[in-house]
Amino acid sequence: MRHVSRLRNELHDLFEMVLVPATAVLLPWPLCYRWFRWLCRFDALYRHECHQALAHAQARGWVRGDPALWLQTSRLVTLIDHADFFLSRTRSRRWMARHLHVTGQWPAPTEAALLCTFHWGAGMWALRHAGSQHMMAHAIVAPHNRAFFAGRTVRYLYYGARNRENTRALGTEPIEVSASPRPVVQALRANQQVMAAVDVPADQVAASETIDLLGLQARVPRGLFRIAAASKVPVWVYITGIRMHDGKRTLSIHPLVASDNMLSLMQETFALLEAAVTENPAAWHFWKVAPRFFYEMPQAAVNQP
């Protein structure tokens, strides 16, 4: 029975992470996007994680209108995020120029900076774009440990390949998360950039800070912001979204004023996450683990957006 369950899980991962997203390499993107939108009308893809995300978002007042439409958007964003791995592997810079709308500019390649983003939208093309601008940005990554993927070989191989594509897209070696801030400090002192998704659950980091986020109290990592404040390294926030009417990606780049006030930097940074979630709540991938971000509150106290 255990072997049957294992096989079912492996086939499920193969279908959702590889077979369906990989059809993006076979079709022109406008046609593929229409196919993806039609497919996501049905409650089959990513069912467990999307329903989990819906439940947590509803409990915190962040589901507007029809829950079925919220789920459809959540499925579509997840599918595109997976498809972008295959597209990044197979599409050129000319393709990126046609399908990625960019506002703002990256810092100079020789300027030290902390580049922050969030698990909202689909971020692969931000890495491709940064690499095309000759940035020296090192992505901070979690260890790709097989023990975290027990019984899920397809999932393990997929995320390993995705990490390698992130490295190829940027053209720099990543910095693996560790207890020591030394690699981050060394990169910044060398006038390079450090790139990280900062909406990480507090239980995955050594130190966190409580801030107001989405009308709730959230616990978010403070380590990188402490380094930026101590050295007055400028913080830049970049957000990669999806235009839902045509499937084109959007990359917006926001420079913050360098400051020695850690809390101020954190608040400014996460205000941009709040704006993104307000624009499209279903596009935030981490609703599914919301209890690991937010302090629990009585339902009556949860603010409506």
C-alpha positions in Angstrom: 0.0 0.0 0.0 2.9 2.3 0.8 4.3 1.7 -2.7 1.0 2.6 -4.3 0.8 5.8 -2.4 4.4 6.7 -3.4 3.6 6.0 -7.0 0.5 8.1 -6.9 2.5 11.0 -5.4 5.2 10.7 -8.0 2.7 10.7 -10.9 0.9 13.6 -9.4 4.1 15.7 -9.1 5.1 14.7 -12.6 1.8 15.9 -14.0 1.6 19.2 -12.1 5.3 20.2 -12.1 6.5 18.9 -15.4 4.0 17.6 -18.0 1.4 20.4 -17.9 3.8 23.4 -17.4 6.2 22.1 -20.0 3.5 22.4 -22.7 4.5 26.1 -22.7 7.6 25.2 -24.8 5.4 23.7 -27.5 3.0 26.7 -28.1 3.3 30.4 -28.8 2.8 32.1 -25.5 -0.5 33.9 -26.3 -2.0 30.6 -27.3 -0.5 28.8 -24.4 -1.9 31.4 -22.0 -5.4 30.9 -23.3 -4.9 27.1 -22.9 -3.7 27.6 -19.3 -6.6 29.9 -18.4 -9.1 27.3 -19.7 -7.4 24.5 -17.9 -7.4 26.4 -14.6 -11.2 26.7 -14.7 -11.3 23.1 -13.4 -10.5 22.2 -9.8 -7.8 19.7 -10.6 -4.4 21.3 -10.7 -2.7 22.1 -7.4 -6.0 21.3 -5.6 -4.6 20.8 -2.1 -2.3 23.8 -1.9 -4.8 26.2 -3.5 -7.7 25.2 -1.3 -5.4 25.5 1.7 -4.4 29.0 0.6 -8.0 29.9 0.1 -9.0 28.8 3.6 -6.2 30.8 5.2 -6.9 33.9 3.1 -10.6 33.7 3.8 -9.9 33.4 7.6 -7.9 36.7 7.3 -10.4 38.6 5.2 -8.4 38.5 1.9 -10.8 36.7 -0.4 -12.9 39.1 -2.5 -16.0 38.1 -4.4 -16.3 34.6 -5.7 -14.0 32.0 -4.0 -14.1 29.9 -7.2 -12.5 32.8 -9.1 -9.9 33.3 -6.4 -9.0 29.6 -6.7 -8.8 29.9 -10.5 -6.4 32.8 -10.3 -4.3 31.0 -7.7 -4.1 27.9 -9.9 -3.2 30.0 -12.9 -0.4 31.9 -11.1 1.0 28.6 -9.8 1.0 27.0 -13.2 2.7 30.0 -14.9 5.3 30.0 -12.1 6.2 26.4 -13.0 6.0 27.0 -16.7 8.5 29.8 -16.5 11.2 27.4 -15.5 10.7 25.6 -18.9 10.4 28.9 -20.7 13.5 30.4 -19.2 15.4 27.3 -20.3 14.2 27.6 -23.9 13.4 31.2 -24.7 15.8 34.0 -25.8 16.3 37.6 -24.6 14.2 38.6 -27.6 11.3 36.6 -26.2 11.8 38.2 -22.9 11.8 41.7 -24.4 8.4 40.9 -26.0 6.7 39.3 -23.0 8.2 41.2 -20.0 7.2 44.8 -19.3 9.8 46.5 -17.1 9.4 49.7 -15.0 12.3 51.1 -13.1 16.0 50.2 -13.3 18.4 48.0 -11.4 21.3 49.5 -9.5 24.6 49.8 -11.4 26.3 46.4 -11.7 29.2 47.8 -9.5 26.9 49.1 -6.8 26.4 47.1 -3.6 22.7 46.6 -2.9 20.2 44.3 -1.2 17.6 43.2 -3.7 14.4 42.1 -2.1 11.4 40.3 -3.6 8.5 38.2 -2.4 6.8 34.9 -3.3 4.1 36.8 -5.2 3.5 36.4 -9.0 6.2 34.5 -10.9 9.8 35.6 -10.4 11.9 33.7 -12.9 12.0 36.5 -15.5 13.3 39.0 -12.9 16.4 36.8 -12.6 16.8 36.5 -16.4 16.4 40.3 -16.7 19.0 41.0 -14.0 21.4 38.6 -15.6 20.9 40.4 -19.0 21.9 43.7 -17.3 25.2 42.3 -16.2 24.3 42.5 -12.5 26.6 40.7 -10.0 23.6 39.5 -8.0 23.9 36.4 -5.8 20.6 34.7 -4.9 20.2 33.5 -1.3 19.0 29.9 -1.5 17.9 27.3 1.0 20.0 24.0 1.0 18.5 21.5 -1.5 18.5 18.6 1.0 17.0 15.3 -0.2 15.8 14.6 3.3 13.2 17.3 2.9 11.7 15.4 -0.1 11.2 12.0 1.4 9.3 9.9 -1.1 9.0 12.7 -3.7 11.8 12.1 -6.2 10.2 14.0 -9.0 9.7 17.0 -6.7 13.3 16.8 -5.5 14.7 16.7 -9.1 12.4 19.5 -10.3 13.5 21.9 -7.6 17.1 21.0 -8.1 16.8 21.8 -11.8 15.0 25.0 -11.0 17.8 26.1 -8.6 20.3 25.4 -11.4 18.3 27.5 -13.8 18.2 30.4 -11.3 22.0 30.2 -11.2 22.2 30.1 -14.9 19.8 33.0 -15.3 21.8 35.3 -13.0 25.2 34.1 -14.1 26.5 34.1 -10.5 26.9 31.5 -7.8 24.2 31.5 -5.1 24.7 32.1 -1.4 23.4 29.2 0.7 21.4 30.2 3.8 23.6 29.6 6.9 23.9 30.9 10.5 26.8 33.1 9.4 26.2 36.5 7.7 29.8 36.5 6.4 29.1 35.5 2.7 26.4 38.2 2.5 28.7 40.9 4.0 31.6 39.8 1.8 29.5 40.1 -1.4 28.3 43.6 -0.4 31.8 44.7 0.5 32.9 43.6 -3.0 30.3 46.0 -4.4 28.0 43.2 -5.6 24.3 42.6 -4.9 22.5 40.1 -2.7 19.1 38.9 -3.9 16.5 37.3 -1.6 12.8 36.6 -1.3 12.3 38.1 2.2 8.7 36.9 2.9 10.1 33.8 4.6 8.3 32.2 7.6 9.9 33.2 10.8 10.5 29.6 11.8 13.0 29.3 9.0 15.4 32.0 10.2 17.4 32.8 13.3 15.8 36.1 14.1 12.6 37.8 13.1 10.7 41.1 13.7 7.0 41.8 14.2 5.5 44.3 11.7 2.0 45.3 10.5 1.2 43.5 7.3 -2.1 43.2 5.5 -3.9 44.4 8.6 -2.4 41.7 10.7 0.7 41.2 12.9 3.4 39.3 11.0 6.7 37.9 11.9 9.3 38.4 9.2 13.1 37.8 8.9 15.3 40.7 9.9 18.9 39.5 9.3 19.4 41.0 5.8 17.8 44.3 6.9 20.1 44.4 9.9 23.1 44.1 7.6 21.8 46.7 5.2 21.1 49.2 8.0 24.4 48.6 9.7 26.4 49.3 6.5 23.9 51.7 5.0 23.7 49.6 1.9 20.7 50.6 -0.3 17.7 48.3 -0.5 15.9 47.8 -3.8 12.6 45.9 -4.1 11.6 44.2 -7.3 8.2 42.5 -7.9 7.4 40.2 -10.9 3.8 39.9 -11.6 1.5 38.6 -14.3 -0.9 40.7 -16.4 -4.0 38.6 -16.0 -5.7 39.8 -19.2 -2.9 38.7 -21.6 -0.4 36.7 -19.5 2.6 39.0 -20.0 4.9 39.4 -17.1 5.6 42.7 -15.3 8.8 43.6 -13.5 8.7 46.7 -11.3 11.9 47.8 -9.6 11.8 50.2 -6.6 14.8 51.8 -5.0 14.5 52.7 -1.3 16.5 55.4 0.4 19.6 54.0 2.2 19.0 54.1 6.0 20.5 52.9 9.3 17.0 52.3 10.6 16.4 48.6 10.2 12.7 48.7 11.1 12.1 51.6 8.7 13.7 49.6 5.9 11.5 46.6 6.7 8.3 48.5 6.8 9.0 50.2 3.5 9.9 46.9 1.9 6.8 45.0 3.2 4.6 47.9 2.3 5.3 47.0 -1.3 4.3 43.4 -0.7 1.1 44.7 0.9 0.4 46.7 -2.3 1.0 43.7 -4.5 -1.2 41.5 -2.4 -3.9 44.2 -2.4 -3.7 44.3 -6.3 -4.0 40.5 -6.6 -4.4 38.6 -3.3 -4.5 35.1 -5.0 -1.1 35.7 -6.5 0.7 35.4 -3.1 2.0 31.8 -3.0 2.5 31.8 0.8 -1.2 32.0 1.8 -0.9 28.3 2.2 1.5 28.7 5.1 -0.1 31.9 6.5 -0.2 30.6 10.1 3.6 30.5 10.0 3.7 34.3 9.2 0.8 35.8 11.2 -0.1 35.9 14.8 -3.4 34.3 15.2 -6.3 36.7 15.9 -10.0 36.3 16.7 -12.0 36.2 13.4 -13.9 39.4 14.5 -10.6 41.3 14.8 -9.3 40.5 11.3 -9.4 43.6 9.1 -11.0 43.5 5.7 -8.9 44.8 2.8 
